[in-house]
Amino acid sequence: MKRILTVMAISLVVAAMMVAMAMPAFAKIAPVDTSCTNNGGNLAGGQQPSCKGSGQTQQTENQNPSGKAPPGQN
């Protein structure tokens, strides 16, 4: 009886580990403001990283929660 319970417990642990490894990791990748350019294509001084006012274009970068840009996401 102990042998059967031991085998069943080990099987359950192995199955749980396989399911956990098969699941992909999910990280929220979201656009983050990085800089602001004016109509001349130059960086707008004193307003980085978010634009305030008109006539400016917001530059963003896709980042994960650790603040890194993941490959292939930009």
C-alpha positions as CSV (number, residue, x, y, z in Angstrom):
1,M,0.0,0.0,0.0
2,K,2.8,2.4,0.9
3,R,4.5,1.6,-2.4
4,I,1.4,2.4,-4.4
5,L,0.8,5.7,-2.6
6,T,4.5,6.7,-3.1
7,V,4.3,5.9,-6.8
8,M,1.0,7.9,-7.1
9,A,2.5,10.9,-5.3
10,I,5.6,10.9,-7.4
11,S,3.5,10.6,-10.6
12,L,1.4,13.6,-9.4
13,V,4.4,15.7,-8.8
14,V,5.9,14.9,-12.1
15,A,2.6,15.6,-13.9
16,A,2.3,19.0,-12.1
17,M,5.8,19.9,-13.1
18,M,5.2,19.0,-16.7
19,V,2.1,21.2,-16.8
20,A,3.8,24.1,-15.1
21,M,6.7,23.9,-17.7
22,A,4.4,23.6,-20.6
23,M,2.6,26.9,-19.8
24,P,4.2,30.0,-21.4
25,A,5.2,32.9,-19.3
26,F,2.9,35.9,-19.6
27,A,4.3,39.3,-19.2
28,K,2.3,42.5,-19.9
29,I,4.0,44.3,-22.7
30,A,2.8,47.9,-23.0
31,P,3.8,51.0,-24.9
32,V,5.8,53.4,-22.8
33,D,6.6,57.1,-23.6
34,T,10.3,57.4,-24.4
35,S,10.7,60.9,-26.0
36,C,9.0,63.7,-27.7
37,T,9.8,65.3,-31.1
38,N,8.7,68.7,-32.5
39,N,7.6,69.5,-36.1
40,G,11.3,69.9,-37.1
41,G,12.1,66.3,-36.0
42,N,14.2,67.5,-33.1
43,L,13.8,66.4,-29.5
44,A,11.6,68.8,-27.6
45,G,13.7,70.0,-24.7
46,G,12.5,69.8,-21.1
47,Q,9.4,67.7,-21.8
48,Q,10.7,64.1,-22.0
49,P,9.4,61.5,-21.9
50,S,5.8,62.6,-22.4
51,C,4.6,65.4,-24.8
52,K,2.8,68.4,-23.4
53,G,1.3,70.9,-25.8
54,S,0.6,70.8,-29.5
55,G,2.8,70.3,-32.6
56,Q,4.7,67.5,-31.0
57,T,4.9,63.8,-31.8
58,Q,5.1,61.2,-29.0
59,Q,7.7,58.5,-29.4
60,T,6.9,55.2,-27.6
61,E,8.6,51.8,-27.1
62,N,7.0,48.5,-26.1
63,Q,8.4,47.4,-22.8
64,N,7.8,44.6,-20.3
65,P,7.3,45.2,-16.5
66,S,11.1,45.3,-15.9
67,G,11.5,48.3,-18.3
68,K,13.2,46.3,-21.0
69,A,12.3,46.3,-24.7
70,P,11.7,42.7,-25.6
71,P,13.1,41.6,-29.0
72,G,10.7,41.7,-31.9
73,Q,8.2,43.8,-30.1
74,N,9.2,47.3,-31.4
